[in-house]
Structure formats: structure tokens, C-alpha cells
Amino acid sequence: MQRILLWAVMVAVVFGGASPIFANNNFVAGGEEPSTGGFWEIRNSSGGFVSSGTLWATRAYHCTVRLANGKMFLAGGTASGGTWEIRNGNGSHFSHGSLWATRSANHTCSLLSNGNVLIVGGQSSQGTWEIRNSAGGLVSNGTLWANRQGHSATVLTDGNVVLAGGVSSVGTWEIRDVTGNLVSSTGSTGIYLWSGRALHCAIQLSNDKIFIPGGGPGALSWELRNSTMTFSSANYLWASRNSNYTCTQLQNGNIFIVGGDTSPGTWEIRNITGGLVSNGNLWPQRRGHDAELQTNTGNVLITGGELSAGTWELRSENGALVSSGNLSGLHHDGHTLTEY
């Protein structure tokens, strides 16, 4: 089973003119391992244990997003594809309910500028989207321009969301606004991705360009796109990244790319022009892990994955190992890591 690792992407969303305030803790949830798929734990920004507990539903290959009110919204997953749940900042259960469509894996959740959550595609419902409010209620739903499963979803500074690639539509993209309406697409512009991409990641950079590295047919390459998805530049990665890797935007604007199916023991850092800054080896090999920027330290917390499910490590913005340790449970591929 493969998944798209978009939850490691840090998206800056502004509410009421102020950036969200983080408690500098991290919510680690679920994973493919049957014994811990219903398990969550909270780690602080140094990797230290805070608390743990049980999810309302067993989840793997789900998506998680931090809401503007600090709560965690979890949707879908292989064992509970038709459901969502909201958890408080201390991990306790707040509410739960049913999704409009079943989403068992490789779907995305994006926090919109109005506080709602856009949920797109995935196994079982790859041609659809739905929007949920911060209480989990259905706002609207509809049909995508192209089927999306293992795509990327990038929230832009103008509030729109770029959906790119996916296993059924590797060379295409579409842009949706905060209401879910189609803004533009490959179909309306005739513009295709430089390489086919699936199970990849994408990040809008500080210069407003969108950086899209690796994924499926494009495992060895990266490309830069303008916010309208016009082509800017493209080149090759230091290591092949086919799937199950992560991309994290650092505080200095660089992108930290970690592990994956084809290069599980490595990392590389790219600048905003796509140029290689540095590269190196991970503490253990990782694929199907997750990674999150720690906003109070600038370090990146990396958790679990198929090859190192019970471990975590902290890396500095230059890739150096800061510290490492053991998780309280096994968080295999398909888990999520979210700073709050």
C-alpha cells in the first residue's frame, strides 16, 4: 500500500490577520500496523513523550489537518474510509461523523483560508471532493475535473488550492477556490506537468512558485511552476523519490526531502530555485514516515514508517541529526504527524 505524503507540507494560513499559534506539540496518529492503527500519541518539539490514547476509529492512510481552533480533524483511512473525527489539543475525543464519500487511502485534506477543510479524491472516491466546516459538518461537495488518487494538494497564498497529478491523472492539474469551484485546469489551458507525478508532494515557496519533486514517473526529477501552473524550470533530484517520502519547508525557505521507497536511507535539501544545498544519510531508513517542521526550534521531527515504525529523529535545518528516540507505539506507513 502506498500513500501520498502531503501532511508533512507546512502551509501558512492567515486567520483574521494573525498567524495560528502553536503549542509546539505534535499529534501522531494511526498507521498500518493493526495493533496501533487506533493509537495516538503526543510528542513535544524535542521528541519527548507527552500523552497517548485511542482514536475513535482505526486509521491508516488517512489525512489529518490542524483546524484554526487548534483541534485535529482526521478523515478516512483504510479501516474507516467513510468517517471523520475531531480531537482536542490534548488528544481527547471531541466529535465524529460520516463523510459524504468513502476515502480509504491517498486522499488529501487542505485547510482553507476560511477555516473549512477541502477533502479530495482517494481510493473509492477519486473523482470527488467535499468541504467540511470546523465542526465536521458538510458545506458542499462535487466532482473533480480529473480523477485524483495519490495527488498533491497545495494551498496558495491567494487561497486557491492546486491539485496535481495522481495515479489516474499523472500529467494533469486543476485549481479549486475556497468554495470548491474549478478555477482552471490542464483541460482549460492545455498546460501539462513537465513529468507525470503520483504519490508525490508539492509546496508553494516564499517566491510564490510551486515546487513539485519526485513521484511515480517523475521520481528522479523536480519542477517549478508559477501560481497559475505555467512552467518555470525543471531538473533532477540527487536521489530517486518514487513514493512514501516527505517534503518539509524549512524556516529559511529551503525544502527538506526525506526517504521514500527508492531511497529510504537518504535526505536532501533544495533551495527555492531547486538547487541542491546538501544531502546525507538518515539515522534509520524511512519510507511511509511523516515529517513536520517544529516552529519554535526550526528543526524537523521525523516519525515512524515501514522500516522504523517505533522511532523518531530530529534534524536541524542543515540536515544534521539533533536527537533520536523511540515512539510509544508502532506508527507504520499510513500514519500522520501534525504540529499544533
Secondary structure, 3 states (H helix, E strand, C coil): CCCCCCCCCCCCCCECCECCCCCCEEEEECCCCCCCCCEEEEEECCCCEEEEEECCCCCCCCEEEECCCCCEEEECCCCCCCEEEEECCCCCEEEEEECCCCCCCCCEEEECCCCCEEEECCCCCCCEEEEECCCCCEEEEEECCCCCCCCEEEECCCCCEEEECCCCCCCCEEEECCCCCEEEEHHHHCCCCCCCCCCCCCEECCCCCEEEECCHHHCCEEEEECCCCCEEEEEECCCCCCCCCEEEECCCCCEEEECCCCCCCEEEEECCCCCEEEEEECCCCCCCCEEEECCCCCCEEEECCCCCCCEEEEECCCCCEEEEEECCCCCCCCCEEEEC
